[in-house]
Amino acid sequence: MPVLVATFAVWTAGCPSPSGEGASGRQTHPLTVLAASSLQDVARTLQPRFQQSHPTVELRFAFAGSQQLQLQVERGAEADVFLAADPRHLEALAQRGLTGEPVRFACNEVVVGVPRGNPAKVQSLGDLATVSHVVLAAPEVPAGALSEEVLSAASRLYGDDFAARVRRNVRSRELNVRQVMAKLMVGEADAALVYRSDVKAAKGRVEAIPLPDAVRAVAHYEAAALTHSGNPAAARAFLTFLAGPQSASAFHEEGFVPCPDPAGAR
Amino acid sequence: MWAVGGVLVVFLSLPIAGLLLSTVVHRGWADVDGGLLWPAVRLTLQTTVISLSIIVAAGAPLAWLVARSTSRWSRALETLLQLPVVIPPAVAGVALLIVFGRTSLLGQSLAALGVRLPFSTAAVVMAEVFVSAPFFLQAAISAFRSVDEELLRVARTLGARRSRVFFAIALPLCWPSLVAGAAMSWARAVGEFGATLLFAGNMSGVTQTLPLAVYTAMERDVQTAQVISVLMIALGFSVLLAVRAVTSRPRLGPSPMEAERDRHA
């Protein structure tokens, strides 16, 4: 039970990861990275890899829903880099001159998540119209917006009323994708739409069922430096690192997928 | 002394004043999504009234028994009843899930009877009762404890049964404190967020109470969230004012004991 409590605390509150240790005696400068909550687990791998090649930079992550982070940046949050799960957030900030050129660094595939053991015997996306407890992310959240796209696109396969039938089974619209995962892990949801990387991070407590090829949905993660960053050189270095091979292998290990378009600035 | 206290007053009132001012200046109410606001208002009022009724109906007799008992068990019980206050609401939500969730023993038995608690409006009531009951219970226990022992003894020698003593003496004497405690309890229930989100979920019209609506609105735009917040402040403030007005009415004459003493003075 304490494990469950700790899991909830970490997964829903979005706490900052422990700051990296600076090289002994050497002056380190902090680099604050605001990151979408679905990046929590891959950040654990990215951090030491970046610190190794940049020992004077102390990477600090703060995780929350991308829309919350956008709000914080608009209100002048002290940070250097923003990693968003949806390009729209960076677009909105760039329009107001708050962020620089965006860099696409990862993509995440939407899958049907089911609790371990698949108690409702879900076989595919189509079963969402018949199971009793479906949980989705709220439409305001990137994962939720993608879920809406998936449901609309699925009407091609399952009929015009598919989306409506699924919505009748939706019991909750969670405010970030980790909360959706939590509902799966405690068995309160029969099925949910989550990211493949989230399922990977759940280490067996949640199983993934891929979407049919016709409705494949992918989240595009983009990063940008904040214009008022106190450490622009380090921010640029981190963006370069994100677009590089070390970062790509870390994302691959955590269940992210190669982006459909070539990675790089739009 | 006023300077020190004044700092606290300013600190407590500035954010609220700022919120009100900001909403008025930006005319936020013009763009509020009624589809988000009104179901949340209805649901919050419905659930908090039900929660409060449960807490008062079950809590008043319980508080009476605890207050008048002198055994060690009642002391322990009193402490136990205060526990929900120190438990973080999210943790309370987890706890409720563990006990009443689909995968629990109790949850499965209930499911067999057709009762599914998580994601239901009943779950909202349960979360509210859990976190807000201690506020009423504590006020009631203190109030009942302060009732003059003499009065109760006199009543019993005159032949009154325990329940008659409770209804005819304790309640009339203690009702201002009980109402104030109930108001605190209601305010806590209205503001309940963490336990509701985890145990009951977030579904408009079913489980999305005002605090959940504020949080959801924050994901879209801060203005809507601000307007809903201002509404909640106005609601809470009016209730507190009403309670203060009702409970500070002057007592009608001296108490029976005071009258007795005056007669012999």
Interface residues (C-beta under 8 A of the other chain):
Chain A: M1 L4 V5 F8 A9 T12 A13 G65 Q67 Q68 L71 H133 V135 A138 E140 V141 V170 R171 S172 R173 E174 L175 Q179 A182 K183 V186 G187 E188
Chain B: A90 V91 V94 L97 I98 G101 R102 T103 P118 F119 L197 L198 G201 N202 M203 T207 Y215 T216 M218 E219 R220 V222
